[in-house]
Amino acid sequence: MNTDYTQWDDLIFDKLHRWTTAAIKMLPNLAVAALVVVAFFLLARLVKMLVYKFVLKISHTPALSGLFANMISVLVTLIGLFVALDVLKLEKAVSSLLAGAGIIGLALGFAFQDLTANFISGIFITFRRPFEVGHQIETNGFTGNVEEIQLRSTMIRTLDGLHVIIPNKEIFQKPIINHSLTPERRAEVTFNVPVANESSMEIKRLITAALKDVDNLSPNREPAVYFTNIDGTNLKVTVSSWIINEDVRNFENTKNEIIMKITSVLKDSKLI
């Protein structure tokens, strides 16, 4: 029995001696690895601050700037950890970590395809800036004012007062009409008048005079009256006007006023 205990004691002390010797030999590498981790940690904080300021200057979006800054900071920190592991001669651990990260990233990519697509679309929208908060846009069958642009979705308030949240992927992949970037918009009104009642020049004069009192017409473009066809005894008339396009409601109200003015002058002249 004493012999067995002696063998176990020798084995334990031998193992402890080897571990202690290996640890002492590793002390310089441990010190270097610790310095590497600290250096990369400080570098990550500096890079995070610089990236945040740079992206904010381009995108004017604090959320996106913070996201990019955090991503770069994490990347720099991970690089520091991998370098530290390499200093400690733990190449196999580095390879295993990289392989595991790749598998996890692939699995997450498949699991969150829609979320990732909306997220990436939000980044493109933020940088391309086809619209901004406060702009009136028309997309995906909705028309309204942009109230919030997030990385995953955009919220607009429709002309009916409804809040609509649209995924950024849907906005990015479909046409967008930005009324706030369109200072003037053309409205056309088409109607028929009897040919025999008045001369074409008189009809043109009456309509042009009637539209002079319409508000919100472009001061740089006069309304144009065209005679586009003759249908039996009727003359087809098209009136083209440029309206100041502050928002859709202003456009619709002005077009309605144009129609009412034309209807009134035609009735007064017994043309309809």
SULHU-V407684 format. One record per backbone hydrogen bond with DSSP energy under -0.5 kcal/mol. NH is the residue of the N-H (numbers start at 1). CO is the residue of the C=O. E is the energy in kcal/mol with one decimal. If there is no record, write none. Layout:
nh	co	e
NH	CO	E
NH	CO	E
This chain:
nh	co	e
5	1	-2.3
6	2	-2.3
7	3	-2.0
8	4	-2.3
9	5	-2.7
10	6	-2.5
11	7	-2.3
12	8	-2.6
13	9	-2.7
14	10	-2.2
15	11	-2.3
16	12	-2.8
17	13	-2.4
18	14	-2.3
19	15	-2.7
20	16	-2.6
21	17	-2.6
22	18	-2.7
23	19	-2.7
24	20	-2.5
25	21	-2.2
26	22	-1.7
27	23	-0.8
27	24	-0.7
30	26	-3.2
31	27	-2.5
32	28	-2.4
33	29	-3.0
34	30	-2.5
35	31	-2.2
36	32	-2.5
37	33	-2.5
38	34	-2.4
39	35	-2.8
40	36	-2.7
41	37	-2.1
42	38	-2.3
43	39	-2.4
44	40	-2.5
45	41	-1.7
46	42	-2.0
47	43	-3.0
48	44	-2.4
49	45	-1.8
50	46	-2.2
51	47	-3.0
52	48	-2.2
53	49	-2.0
54	50	-2.3
55	51	-2.9
56	52	-2.3
57	53	-1.8
58	54	-1.3
59	55	-3.4
60	56	-1.8
65	61	-2.4
66	62	-2.8
67	63	-2.0
68	64	-2.5
69	65	-2.4
70	66	-2.4
71	67	-2.4
72	68	-2.5
73	69	-2.2
74	70	-2.6
75	71	-2.3
76	72	-2.5
77	73	-2.2
78	74	-2.5
79	75	-2.2
80	76	-2.1
81	77	-2.1
82	78	-2.5
83	79	-2.4
84	80	-2.3
85	81	-2.4
86	82	-2.0
87	83	-2.2
88	84	-1.6
89	86	-1.6
90	85	-2.6
94	90	-1.8
95	91	-2.6
96	92	-2.5
97	93	-2.4
98	94	-2.5
99	95	-2.5
100	96	-2.6
101	97	-2.6
102	98	-2.2
103	99	-2.2
104	100	-2.5
105	101	-2.5
106	102	-2.2
107	103	-2.4
108	104	-2.6
109	105	-2.1
110	106	-1.9
111	107	-2.2
112	108	-2.2
113	110	-0.8
116	112	-2.6
117	113	-2.6
118	114	-2.6
119	115	-2.2
120	116	-2.9
121	117	-2.4
122	118	-2.2
122	151	-0.6
123	119	-1.7
124	120	-2.2
125	121	-2.7
126	122	-2.1
127	123	-2.1
128	124	-3.1
129	125	-2.4
134	146	-2.7
135	132	-2.2
137	135	-0.6
137	144	-2.5
138	177	-2.1
139	142	-2.5
142	139	-2.2
144	137	-2.2
145	157	-2.3
146	135	-3.1
147	155	-2.8
148	155	-1.7
150	148	-0.6
150	153	-2.6
154	166	-2.5
155	148	-2.8
156	164	-2.7
157	145	-2.7
158	156	-0.6
158	162	-3.0
159	143	-1.2
161	158	-1.9
164	156	-3.1
164	162	-0.6
166	154	-2.9
166	164	-0.6
168	152	-2.1
170	167	-0.7
171	167	-1.4
172	168	-2.8
173	169	-1.8
174	170	-0.6
174	171	-0.6
177	138	-2.4
178	176	-0.6
179	136	-2.0
179	177	-0.9
180	136	-1.1
181	178	-1.0
182	179	-1.2
183	181	-0.6
185	243	-2.6
187	241	-3.3
189	239	-2.3
191	237	-2.4
193	235	-2.0
194	271	-0.7
195	233	-3.4
198	194	-0.6
203	199	-2.1
204	200	-2.2
205	201	-2.2
206	202	-2.5
207	203	-2.2
208	204	-2.3
209	205	-2.3
210	206	-2.0
211	207	-1.7
212	209	-0.9
213	210	-0.7
214	211	-1.2
217	214	-0.7
218	242	-3.0
221	218	-0.7
224	240	-2.9
226	224	-0.5
226	238	-3.1
228	226	-0.7
228	236	-1.6
229	236	-1.0
231	234	-2.6
232	230	-0.7
233	231	-0.5
234	231	-2.0
235	193	-3.7
236	229	-3.4
236	234	-0.5
237	191	-3.4
237	235	-0.5
238	226	-2.9
239	189	-3.0
240	224	-3.1
240	238	-0.6
241	187	-2.7
241	239	-0.5
243	185	-3.3
243	241	-0.6
244	216	-3.0
245	183	-2.4
246	244	-1.2
251	247	-1.8
252	248	-2.7
253	249	-2.6
254	250	-2.2
255	251	-2.5
256	252	-2.3
257	253	-1.9
258	254	-2.2
259	255	-2.3
260	256	-2.2
261	257	-2.5
262	258	-2.5
263	259	-2.7
264	260	-2.4
265	261	-2.3
266	262	-2.3
267	263	-2.2
268	264	-2.4
269	265	-1.5
270	267	-1.6
271	266	-3.2
272	266	-0.8
